[in-house]
Amino acid sequence: MKSIKKIILIEPKSPDRHIFGQACMPRLGLPILGTILKEKGHEVRIYCQDIKKINYSDVFSADLVGISTTTSTAPEGYLIADKIKAHHSKIPVVIGGAHATFLPEEALSHCDYVIRGEGEYVFPELIEALENHCTVRNIKGLSYTEGTVPVHNPGYPKPVSLDSLPIPDFSLILEREKMTVTPISTSRGCPFHCSFCSVTPMFGKKYRFRNTDLVIEEIKRDKKKRIFFYDDNFTANKTRSKVLLEKMLENNLCPEWMAQMRVDVAKDKDLLKLMQRTNCFIVQIGFESINPLTLKSYNKGQTVEEIEESIMILHQYKIKIHGMFMFGSDDDEIETLKQTVKFAKRLKLDTIQFLTLVPFCGTKVYSDLDAAGRIFTKNWVLYDGHHVVFEPKKMSPFELQIETFKAMKKFYSLWRCLKSFWKGKSFTAMARYWGNRTLKKWGKDHKLLFDQLKLFSHKLKINRKV
């Protein structure tokens, strides 16, 4: 084929409202890939649909298009790919991301190539092969079709070296000035193996982290006042985290920052002091449940007592907490949800997400529920944590859906927003107000969903009796 000069990369839009809707921040995969390709001489443009609407006349003039998807954005990604192929069938379309990694044949029905796993080594190799009219049979981690037969080359033999990756060039993102938060990756992978999480199947159990000097250089280049450490578990290696934070202090680099971590962060007082001194704004912690049996089934490796203690200690260090809980395990009852709301309010969590369990492909939860025939829809748009897609054990799908919604409404009540405002907690007040507003709109938008799920649950109950 002709030389591949112009490459368009696309991150499909989120399918529904969520409480992070105001945080304008792209995922990091495409900016890193785009920077690698730019350094190899390609003209690269990135459409993040949540930031800018796609200009298809621009896309149709590309020499190659790459689309990165999650499970809930996969259907939109497929629509985009279909539109491109219908207009210009000779434009190679490549799809990557966790969902495509675990369901490559599904993705291949919409595109020419699927990159399974990490794409930083595979994508440039594919482009080089296409430009030089070489076979793609030897490219590890690549799936494609020969005629109508899907071909899956062996997986890439080793994980990507994070130190080999460039600092992402966010100027490649069209209308990047709309970004309110800058994502910065310092590590990949997670040493834990929660049954519902696709991080380990996607990136491996080995925890990899970047050289701290590279991270410091990236922070120096950033012009935003707020950054989000994009790691799945920022404090998985606490020694490494402390070294990074100490270097931030040495270089007088202390923008407001956020990160995801586990409850065990509260056990390291030196780390907490450094977090406070470097302007840690809020931490996002997957508490998941206050039901001990659920925590065990999720393989979380933490107790309810540790959850409670971590919240109190983090608040002592003036660090805000966004608590994430997931309802719907086989050990959860309706009362579990009600008690969780009381727990979150009693412990004064600043913000929360009450999500329904999502059986993501590649996880133990998915394989268990799918084998039992309990997943009743594979409409991937609904796999966002806000829609019930499987049959819970101790309640109906409708009960799980409506009780999760009620729990969110109780936490984000207008009265609690006003109380935060009166206490001078401006961020908490605004975040809770936004949550209240989003939930009202979500409830109106999904009235039909509630009715349909109620009817489905009723039929399910009748069938079980029969």
C-alpha positions as CSV (number, residue, x, y, z in Angstrom):
1,M,0.0,0.0,0.0
2,K,1.0,3.7,-0.2
3,S,3.0,5.4,2.4
4,I,1.1,5.9,5.7
5,K,1.5,9.6,6.4
6,K,-1.7,10.7,8.1
7,I,-3.0,8.7,11.0
8,I,-6.2,9.4,12.9
9,L,-6.6,7.9,16.4
10,I,-10.1,7.9,18.0
11,E,-11.3,7.4,21.6
12,P,-15.1,6.8,21.4
13,K,-17.4,8.8,23.7
14,S,-18.8,7.5,27.0
15,P,-22.2,6.0,26.4
16,D,-24.0,7.5,29.4
17,R,-24.0,10.2,32.1
18,H,-21.8,9.6,35.1
19,I,-20.6,11.7,38.0
20,F,-17.2,12.3,36.4
21,G,-18.8,13.8,33.3
22,Q,-17.3,17.2,34.1
23,A,-13.7,15.9,34.3
24,C,-12.5,16.4,30.8
25,M,-9.6,14.0,30.6
26,P,-8.6,11.5,27.9
27,R,-7.3,8.0,28.5
28,L,-3.6,7.8,28.1
29,G,-3.2,5.0,25.5
30,L,-3.8,7.1,22.4
31,P,-1.6,10.1,23.4
32,I,1.3,7.8,24.0
33,L,0.8,5.8,20.8
34,G,0.3,9.1,18.9
35,T,3.6,10.5,20.2
36,I,5.5,7.3,19.2
37,L,4.0,7.6,15.7
38,K,4.7,11.3,15.5
39,E,8.4,10.7,16.4
40,K,8.5,8.2,13.5
41,G,7.5,10.9,11.1
42,H,3.7,10.4,10.8
43,E,1.1,13.1,11.0
44,V,-1.1,12.2,13.9
45,R,-4.4,13.7,15.0
46,I,-6.4,12.4,18.0
47,Y,-10.2,12.6,18.4
48,C,-11.3,12.1,22.0
49,Q,-15.1,12.1,21.4
50,D,-15.8,13.4,24.9
51,I,-13.8,16.4,24.1
52,K,-14.4,17.0,20.4
53,K,-16.9,15.7,17.9
54,I,-15.4,13.6,15.0
55,N,-15.0,15.4,11.7
56,Y,-15.5,12.5,9.3
57,S,-14.3,14.4,6.3
58,D,-10.9,14.6,8.1
59,V,-11.1,10.9,9.1
60,F,-11.9,9.8,5.6
61,S,-8.7,11.4,4.3
62,A,-6.5,9.4,6.7
63,D,-4.1,6.7,5.6
64,L,-4.9,4.6,8.7
65,V,-7.3,4.9,11.6
66,G,-6.8,3.4,15.1
67,I,-9.7,3.1,17.6
68,S,-9.2,2.4,21.3
69,T,-12.2,0.9,23.2
70,T,-13.3,-0.1,26.6
71,T,-16.2,-2.5,27.0
72,S,-18.9,0.2,27.3
73,T,-17.4,2.2,24.4
74,A,-16.9,-0.8,22.1
75,P,-20.3,-0.4,20.3
76,E,-19.6,3.2,19.5
77,G,-16.1,2.2,18.3
78,Y,-17.6,-0.4,16.1
79,L,-20.1,2.1,14.6
80,I,-17.2,4.5,13.8
81,A,-15.2,1.6,12.2
82,D,-18.2,0.5,10.1
83,K,-18.8,4.1,8.9
84,I,-15.1,4.4,7.9
85,K,-15.1,1.1,6.0
86,A,-18.4,1.8,4.3
87,H,-17.1,5.1,3.0
88,H,-13.6,4.1,2.2
89,S,-13.0,0.3,2.4
90,K,-9.3,0.6,1.7
91,I,-8.4,2.7,4.8
92,P,-6.9,0.2,7.3
93,V,-8.8,0.3,10.6
94,V,-7.1,-1.0,13.7
95,I,-9.0,-1.6,17.1
96,G,-7.3,-2.1,20.4
97,G,-8.0,-1.9,24.2
98,A,-9.0,-4.4,26.8
99,H,-12.4,-5.4,25.3
100,A,-10.9,-6.1,21.9
101,T,-8.1,-8.0,23.6
102,F,-10.5,-10.5,25.1
103,L,-13.0,-10.6,22.2
104,P,-10.8,-10.1,19.1
105,E,-13.1,-11.9,16.7
106,E,-16.0,-9.7,17.6
107,A,-13.8,-6.6,16.9
108,L,-12.5,-8.1,13.7
109,S,-16.0,-8.1,12.2
110,H,-15.7,-4.3,12.1
111,C,-12.0,-3.7,11.3
112,D,-8.9,-5.0,9.6
113,Y,-6.6,-5.6,12.6
114,V,-6.9,-6.0,16.3
115,I,-4.0,-5.3,18.7
116,R,-4.3,-7.6,21.8
117,G,-2.7,-6.3,25.0
118,E,-0.3,-3.4,25.1
119,G,0.0,-1.7,21.7
120,E,3.1,0.5,22.0
121,Y,5.4,-2.0,20.3
122,V,2.8,-3.8,18.1
123,F,1.2,-0.7,16.4
124,P,4.4,0.8,14.9
125,E,5.5,-2.7,13.8
126,L,2.1,-3.2,12.0
127,I,2.4,0.2,10.2
128,E,5.9,-0.6,9.1
129,A,4.8,-3.9,7.7
130,L,1.9,-2.3,5.8
131,E,4.1,0.4,4.3
132,N,6.7,-2.2,3.2
133,H,4.2,-4.7,1.9
134,C,5.4,-7.3,4.4
135,T,3.5,-10.1,5.9
136,V,1.9,-9.5,9.3
137,R,2.0,-13.1,10.3
138,N,5.1,-12.6,12.4
139,I,3.7,-9.6,14.4
140,K,3.1,-10.8,18.0
141,G,-0.1,-9.7,19.6
142,L,-1.9,-9.1,16.3
143,S,-5.2,-10.6,15.1
144,Y,-6.5,-10.3,11.6
145,T,-8.4,-12.3,9.0
146,E,-7.1,-14.3,6.0
147,G,-10.1,-14.5,3.7
148,T,-12.9,-15.2,6.2
149,V,-10.7,-17.0,8.7
150,P,-9.6,-15.1,11.9
151,V,-5.9,-15.5,12.7
152,H,-4.5,-14.8,16.1
153,N,-0.8,-14.5,16.2
154,P,0.9,-15.5,19.5
155,G,0.8,-12.8,22.2
156,Y,3.6,-10.3,22.7
157,P,6.3,-12.2,24.7
158,K,7.2,-9.4,27.1
159,P,5.5,-6.4,28.7
160,V,6.3,-2.9,27.5
161,S,9.2,-1.2,29.2
162,L,7.6,2.0,30.5
163,D,11.0,3.8,30.5
164,S,11.1,3.3,26.7
165,L,7.9,5.3,26.2
166,P,7.9,9.0,25.4
167,I,6.2,11.7,27.4
168,P,2.8,12.0,25.7
169,D,2.2,15.0,23.5
170,F,-1.3,16.1,24.4
171,S,-1.2,18.7,21.6
172,L,-2.1,15.9,19.3
173,I,-5.6,15.8,20.9
174,L,-7.9,18.1,19.0
175,E,-9.2,20.9,21.3
176,R,-7.0,19.7,24.1
177,E,-7.4,23.1,25.8
178,K,-10.7,21.7,27.1
179,M,-8.8,19.2,29.3
180,T,-9.3,20.1,32.9
181,V,-7.0,17.4,34.3
182,T,-3.7,16.0,33.0
183,P,-3.3,12.2,33.3
184,I,0.3,11.0,34.1
185,S,1.2,7.4,34.2
186,T,3.9,6.2,36.7
187,S,3.2,2.5,36.6
188,R,1.2,-0.4,35.1
189,G,-0.2,-3.6,36.4
190,C,-1.2,-4.6,39.9
191,P,0.2,-7.2,42.3
192,F,-3.4,-8.0,43.4
193,H,-5.9,-10.2,41.5
194,C,-9.4,-9.0,42.3
195,S,-12.0,-11.4,40.7
196,F,-13.9,-8.6,39.0
197,C,-10.9,-6.6,37.6
198,S,-9.4,-6.9,34.1
199,V,-6.2,-5.0,34.9
200,T,-4.2,-8.2,35.7
201,P,-5.5,-10.2,32.7
202,M,-4.6,-7.2,30.5
203,F,-1.3,-5.9,31.9
204,G,-0.1,-8.9,34.0
205,K,0.3,-9.3,37.7
206,K,3.9,-7.9,37.7
207,Y,3.9,-4.3,38.9
208,R,6.0,-2.1,36.6
209,F,6.9,1.5,37.2
210,R,8.7,4.3,35.4
211,N,12.0,5.9,36.4
212,T,11.0,8.7,38.7
213,D,13.2,11.2,36.9
214,L,11.0,10.6,33.8
215,V,7.9,11.2,35.8
216,I,9.4,14.4,37.3
217,E,10.2,15.7,33.8
218,E,6.6,15.0,32.7
219,I,5.2,16.9,35.6
220,K,7.6,19.8,34.8
221,R,6.2,20.0,31.3
222,D,2.6,20.0,32.4
223,K,0.9,23.4,32.4
224,K,-2.3,22.3,34.3
225,K,-2.8,23.0,37.9
226,R,-4.2,19.5,38.6
227,I,-2.9,16.1,37.6
228,F,-4.2,12.6,37.9
229,F,-1.7,9.8,38.4
230,Y,-3.2,7.3,36.0
231,D,-1.9,4.2,37.7
232,D,-4.3,1.4,38.7
233,N,-2.7,1.4,42.1
234,F,-0.4,4.4,42.7
235,T,0.9,3.1,46.1
236,A,1.4,-0.6,45.2
237,N,5.1,-0.1,45.9
238,K,5.2,2.4,48.7
239,T,8.9,2.9,48.7
240,R,8.8,3.9,45.1
241,S,5.8,6.2,45.8
242,K,7.7,7.9,48.6
243,V,10.8,8.5,46.3
244,L,8.6,10.1,43.7
245,L,6.9,12.4,46.1
246,E,10.2,13.4,47.7
247,K,11.5,14.3,44.3
248,M,8.4,16.4,43.7
249,L,9.2,18.3,46.9
250,E,12.8,18.7,45.9
251,N,11.8,20.2,42.5
252,N,9.0,22.3,44.0
253,L,6.5,20.5,41.9
254,C,3.3,20.3,44.0
255,P,0.2,20.7,41.8
256,E,-3.0,19.4,43.2
257,W,-3.0,15.7,42.4
258,M,-5.2,12.7,42.6
259,A,-4.6,8.9,42.3
260,Q,-6.2,5.5,42.8
261,M,-4.9,3.4,45.7
262,R,-5.9,0.8,48.2
263,V,-6.8,1.0,51.9
264,D,-3.3,-0.1,53.0
265,V,-2.0,3.4,52.1
266,A,-3.2,4.4,55.6
267,K,-0.7,2.1,57.3
268,D,2.3,4.1,56.1
269,K,2.4,7.4,58.1
270,D,5.6,8.7,56.3
271,L,3.8,8.2,52.9
272,L,0.7,10.0,54.2
273,K,2.8,13.0,55.3
274,L,4.4,13.2,51.9
275,M,1.0,13.0,50.2
276,Q,-0.2,15.9,52.4
277,R,3.0,18.0,51.7
278,T,2.9,17.4,48.0
279,N,-0.7,18.7,47.7
280,C,-2.6,15.4,47.4
281,F,-6.1,16.6,46.7
282,I,-8.2,13.5,46.8
283,V,-7.7,9.7,46.6
284,Q,-9.9,7.3,44.9
285,I,-10.2,4.0,46.7
286,G,-12.0,0.8,45.7
287,F,-13.5,-0.1,49.1
288,E,-16.0,-2.3,47.1
289,S,-18.1,-3.5,50.0
290,I,-18.7,-3.5,53.8
291,N,-19.8,-7.1,53.6
292,P,-16.9,-9.4,54.7
293,L,-18.2,-12.3,52.6
294,T,-18.3,-10.1,49.5
295,L,-14.8,-8.8,50.1
296,K,-13.6,-12.4,50.3
297,S,-15.4,-13.4,47.1
298,Y,-13.9,-10.4,45.3
299,N,-10.4,-11.5,46.6
300,K,-9.8,-7.9,47.9
301,G,-7.4,-8.9,50.7
302,Q,-8.8,-6.3,53.0
303,T,-11.3,-6.2,55.9
304,V,-14.1,-3.9,56.8
305,E,-12.2,-2.7,59.9
306,E,-9.2,-1.7,57.6
307,I,-11.6,0.2,55.4
308,E,-13.0,2.2,58.3
309,E,-9.6,2.8,59.8
310,S,-8.1,4.0,56.5
311,I,-10.9,6.5,56.0
312,M,-10.4,8.0,59.5
313,I,-6.6,8.2,59.1
314,L,-6.8,9.8,55.6
315,H,-9.1,12.4,56.9
316,Q,-6.7,13.1,59.8
317,Y,-4.2,14.1,57.1
318,K,-6.8,16.4,55.4
319,I,-6.9,14.2,52.3
320,K,-10.3,13.9,50.6
321,I,-11.7,10.5,49.7
322,H,-13.7,9.3,46.7
323,G,-15.0,5.9,47.8
324,M,-16.0,3.3,45.2
325,F,-18.4,0.4,46.1
326,M,-19.7,-2.4,44.0
327,F,-23.0,-4.1,44.7
328,G,-24.4,-7.4,43.5
329,S,-22.1,-10.2,44.7
330,D,-23.7,-13.5,45.6
331,D,-23.5,-12.5,49.3
332,D,-25.1,-9.1,48.9
333,E,-28.7,-8.5,50.0
334,I,-30.8,-5.3,49.7
335,E,-29.9,-4.6,53.3
336,T,-26.2,-4.6,52.4
337,L,-26.8,-1.6,50.1
338,K,-28.8,0.3,52.7
339,Q,-26.1,-0.3,55.3
340,T,-23.4,0.9,52.9
341,V,-25.1,4.3,52.5
342,K,-25.2,4.7,56.3
343,F,-21.5,3.6,56.5
344,A,-20.5,6.2,53.8
345,K,-22.4,9.0,55.5
346,R,-21.2,8.0,59.0
347,L,-17.5,8.0,57.9
348,K,-18.0,11.3,56.1
349,L,-16.7,10.1,52.7
350,D,-16.4,13.2,50.5
351,T,-17.8,11.6,47.3
352,I,-18.7,8.1,46.3
353,Q,-19.7,5.8,43.5
354,F,-22.1,3.0,44.1
355,L,-21.8,0.8,41.1
356,T,-23.3,-2.5,40.1
357,L,-21.0,-5.4,39.6
358,V,-19.8,-5.6,36.0
359,P,-18.8,-9.0,34.5
360,F,-16.0,-7.7,32.3
361,C,-14.6,-10.2,29.7
362,G,-11.4,-11.7,30.8
363,T,-12.3,-11.7,34.5
364,K,-13.2,-14.6,36.9
365,V,-16.6,-12.9,37.6
366,Y,-17.4,-13.0,33.9
367,S,-16.4,-16.6,33.4
368,D,-18.4,-17.7,36.5
369,L,-21.6,-15.8,35.7
370,D,-21.4,-16.7,32.0
371,A,-20.9,-20.4,32.7
372,A,-23.9,-20.3,35.0
373,G,-26.1,-18.6,32.4
374,R,-26.7,-15.6,34.6
375,I,-25.6,-12.8,32.2
376,F,-28.9,-11.8,30.5
377,T,-27.5,-9.1,28.1
378,K,-24.3,-8.6,26.2
379,N,-25.2,-5.1,25.0
380,W,-21.8,-3.7,26.0
381,V,-23.1,-0.2,26.2
382,L,-24.7,-1.2,29.5
383,Y,-21.3,-2.5,30.9
384,D,-20.5,0.8,32.7
385,G,-21.3,0.0,36.3
386,H,-24.6,1.9,36.2
387,H,-26.7,-0.8,34.6
388,V,-27.5,-4.3,35.9
389,V,-26.6,-6.9,33.2
390,F,-26.8,-10.2,35.2
391,E,-29.0,-12.1,37.6
392,P,-28.0,-11.4,41.2
393,K,-28.4,-14.3,43.7
394,K,-30.2,-12.7,46.6
395,M,-32.3,-10.0,44.8
396,S,-33.8,-9.4,41.4
397,P,-32.0,-7.4,38.7
398,F,-34.6,-4.7,39.2
399,E,-34.0,-4.6,42.9
400,L,-30.3,-4.3,42.5
401,Q,-30.8,-1.5,39.9
402,I,-33.3,0.6,41.8
403,E,-31.7,0.1,45.2
404,T,-28.3,1.2,43.9
405,F,-29.9,4.3,42.4
406,K,-31.7,5.0,45.7
407,A,-28.4,4.6,47.6
408,M,-26.7,7.2,45.3
409,K,-29.6,9.6,45.7
410,K,-29.4,9.3,49.5
411,F,-25.7,10.1,49.5
412,Y,-26.0,13.0,47.0
413,S,-29.1,14.5,48.5
414,L,-29.6,18.3,48.1
415,W,-29.6,18.6,51.9
416,R,-26.2,17.0,52.2
417,C,-24.9,19.4,49.4
418,L,-26.2,22.4,51.4
419,K,-24.7,21.1,54.7
420,S,-21.2,20.9,53.0
421,F,-21.6,24.4,51.6
422,W,-22.5,25.8,55.1
423,K,-19.5,24.1,56.6
424,G,-17.2,25.8,54.0
425,K,-16.4,22.6,52.2
426,S,-16.7,24.1,48.7
427,F,-15.3,21.2,46.7
428,T,-17.4,18.6,48.5
429,A,-20.5,20.8,48.1
430,M,-20.0,21.3,44.4
431,A,-19.2,17.6,43.8
432,R,-22.3,16.6,45.7
433,Y,-24.4,19.1,43.9
434,W,-23.1,17.8,40.5
435,G,-23.8,14.3,41.7
436,N,-27.3,15.3,42.7
437,R,-27.9,17.0,39.4
438,T,-26.5,14.1,37.3
439,L,-28.6,11.5,39.2
440,K,-31.8,13.5,38.6
441,K,-31.1,13.6,34.8
442,W,-30.1,9.9,34.8
443,G,-33.3,8.9,36.5
444,K,-35.4,10.8,34.0
445,D,-33.4,9.4,31.1
446,H,-33.7,5.8,32.4
447,K,-37.4,5.6,33.4
448,L,-38.1,3.2,30.6
449,L,-35.1,1.0,31.7
450,F,-36.5,0.8,35.2
451,D,-39.9,-0.3,33.8
452,Q,-38.4,-2.9,31.5
453,L,-36.1,-4.3,34.1
454,K,-39.0,-4.5,36.6
455,L,-41.0,-6.5,34.0
456,F,-38.0,-8.7,33.2
457,S,-37.4,-9.5,36.9
458,H,-41.1,-10.4,37.3
459,K,-41.0,-12.8,34.4
460,L,-37.7,-14.2,35.8
461,K,-39.4,-14.9,39.1
462,I,-42.3,-16.7,37.5
463,N,-40.0,-18.8,35.4
464,R,-38.0,-19.8,38.4
465,K,-41.2,-21.0,40.2
466,V,-42.1,-23.0,37.1
